[in-house]
Amino acid sequence: MFKRFLAGLLSIAASVLPGCDAISMNEFKPGISTAAEVRQKMGAPSAEYANADGSVTWEYNRQPQGVHTHMLTFGPDKVLLRIEQVLSEAYFAQVSIGLDKAQVTRLLGKPARTTVFSMKNEEVWDWRIEETNPQGEWYFHVHFDVNSGQVVRTSKLMVPGP
């Protein structure tokens, strides 16, 4: 009985937690919020990227269960400049043939899963994504040539729901 109750609580928590990020992200205001405030509410970022202009971008990745990866950019003064949800069509369109794995990671964040297809000589990275017409779970895939480590194509796939 207790195990079922605990399993139910965990299930509810897992379904509510992705929404917590959206609420927290909406609380942050570019030009006002600081890196210290973000770290206090969101915890440590999944990754940090230094930018040429002296700013830094923090990755808050909610893969593999979530459908968001937020990139928060802070100026040299540690004040928030912008928040971007990068698992979107605008960012998928920037993934082009010839990009390497580091460039794709910087653009979309860490993937949910990587799979090697040795017969095709491809390594495929996927991200679970949000779709406006959800009939199942949607994934965005980036296909890399195993030898060069460069993008050869992208694809999307819907896995039908139950």
Rosetta blueprint (number, residue, H / E / L):
1 M L
2 F H
3 K H
4 R H
5 F H
6 L H
7 A H
8 G H
9 L H
10 L H
11 S H
12 I H
13 A H
14 A H
15 S H
16 V H
17 L H
18 P H
19 G H
20 C H
21 D H
22 A H
23 I H
24 S H
25 M H
26 N H
27 E H
28 F L
29 K L
30 P L
31 G L
32 I L
33 S L
34 T E
35 A H
36 A H
37 E H
38 V H
39 R H
40 Q H
41 K H
42 M H
43 G L
44 A L
45 P L
46 S L
47 A E
48 E E
49 Y E
50 A E
51 N L
52 A L
53 D L
54 G L
55 S L
56 V E
57 T E
58 W E
59 E E
60 Y E
61 N E
62 R L
63 Q L
64 P L
65 Q L
66 G L
67 V L
68 H L
69 T E
70 H E
71 M E
72 L E
73 T E
74 F E
75 G L
76 P L
77 D L
78 K L
79 V E
80 L E
81 L E
82 R E
83 I E
84 E E
85 Q E
86 V L
87 L L
88 S L
89 E H
90 A H
91 Y H
92 F H
93 A L
94 Q L
95 V L
96 S L
97 I L
98 G L
99 L L
100 D E
101 K H
102 A H
103 Q H
104 V H
105 T H
106 R H
107 L H
108 L H
109 G L
110 K L
111 P L
112 A L
113 R E
114 T E
115 T E
116 V E
117 F E
118 S L
119 M L
120 K L
121 N L
122 E E
123 E E
124 V E
125 W E
126 D E
127 W E
128 R E
129 I E
130 E L
131 E L
132 T L
133 N L
134 P L
135 Q L
136 G E
137 E E
138 W E
139 Y E
140 F E
141 H E
142 V E
143 H E
144 F E
145 D E
146 V L
147 N L
148 S L
149 G L
150 Q E
151 V E
152 V E
153 R E
154 T E
155 S E
156 K E
157 L E
158 M E
159 V E
160 P E
161 G L
162 P L
